[in-house]
Amino acid sequence: MKTELKKIRLIDHEIGSYCPEDIHDFYVAAEALIGVADQDGADIFAFEVSTLGWFASNRMKGPTFARHWMFMDHYDPQALEAFVRRIITDAEGDTWDEVAKKLARYMFWEFEDYLRIEG
């Protein structure tokens, strides 16, 4: 199944104009809208983006996990998008559900914890 990145958006910022005060010490929440290529519609995959320094200063109170988090050495919107595109390319599957579950290893899929009832 061929999937594609439809859009990346930052929460509370425009990706095209956002520039943190310090590109080497920043945090921003983001969403990737990903769907089947050449079809309308997309699911939302949310993730956090920061430098390791910001994370250590603001989220480390001891041992911790960092699921759904992307670390960058500095803010670079082109590198952010390229990395997300690479994850999408690597997440192969025969169905959308298979692909989405693989993407959910990296980003929080909006339907990740939904109970599916078949009948």
C-alpha positions in Angstrom: 0.0 0.0 0.0 1.4 3.4 -1.0 1.0 6.1 1.7 2.0 9.7 1.8 2.5 12.7 4.0 -0.4 15.0 3.3 0.8 17.8 5.7 2.8 18.5 8.8 1.5 21.1 11.2 2.8 22.5 14.4 0.5 23.0 17.4 0.2 26.8 18.1 2.7 27.7 15.2 2.9 27.8 11.5 5.6 25.5 10.3 6.7 27.8 7.5 7.2 30.9 9.7 8.0 29.3 13.1 11.5 29.9 14.5 12.2 29.2 18.1 14.2 31.8 20.1 17.1 29.4 20.4 17.2 26.8 17.6 19.6 24.7 19.7 17.2 24.5 22.7 13.6 24.2 21.7 10.4 22.3 22.0 7.3 22.1 19.8 4.3 19.8 19.4 3.5 18.6 15.9 1.1 16.5 13.9 1.6 14.6 10.6 -1.5 14.0 8.5 -0.8 10.8 6.7 -3.0 8.8 4.4 -3.3 6.6 1.4 -1.6 8.1 -1.7 -3.9 9.5 -4.3 -6.9 9.4 -2.0 -8.5 12.1 0.1 -8.4 12.0 3.8 -5.7 11.4 6.4 -5.2 10.2 9.9 -3.5 12.3 12.5 -0.2 11.2 14.0 1.0 13.4 16.8 4.5 13.8 18.2 6.8 16.1 20.2 10.0 17.6 18.8 12.8 19.0 20.8 16.5 19.1 21.4 18.0 16.7 23.9 19.1 19.6 26.1 15.5 21.0 26.2 14.2 17.5 27.1 16.8 17.0 29.8 16.1 20.4 31.4 12.3 20.3 31.2 11.2 16.6 31.3 13.9 14.6 33.1 13.2 14.1 36.7 14.8 10.7 36.7 14.6 7.7 34.4 12.0 8.2 31.7 10.7 6.9 28.4 10.3 9.2 25.4 7.7 7.5 23.2 6.3 9.6 20.3 9.2 12.1 20.6 11.6 13.3 17.9 15.0 14.7 18.9 16.9 17.1 16.8 20.2 18.9 17.5 18.6 22.1 16.2 15.3 23.2 14.7 15.3 22.5 11.0 11.8 22.2 9.4 13.1 20.6 6.2 15.0 17.9 8.2 11.9 17.4 10.4 9.7 16.8 7.3 12.4 14.6 5.6 12.6 12.4 8.6 8.8 11.9 8.8 8.7 11.1 5.1 11.5 8.5 5.6 9.5 6.9 8.4 6.4 6.8 6.2 8.4 5.2 3.3 9.8 2.5 5.6 6.3 1.7 7.1 5.2 -0.9 4.5 2.0 -3.0 4.8 -0.8 -4.5 2.7 -3.5 -2.6 4.5 -3.8 0.9 6.0 -4.2 -0.7 9.5 -0.8 -2.5 9.1 0.9 0.7 8.0 -0.7 2.9 10.7 0.4 0.5 13.4 4.0 0.7 12.2 3.8 4.5 12.1 2.3 4.4 15.6 5.7 3.1 16.9 7.0 6.6 16.2 4.0 8.9 16.5 0.7 8.8 18.4 -2.0 7.6 16.0 -5.3 9.2 16.7 -7.0 5.7 16.5 -4.2 3.9 18.3 -6.3 2.8 21.3 -9.7 2.5 19.6 -11.5 -0.8 20.1 -12.6 -2.1 16.8 -16.0 -4.0 16.8 -16.6 -6.1 13.9 -20.1 -7.4 13.1 
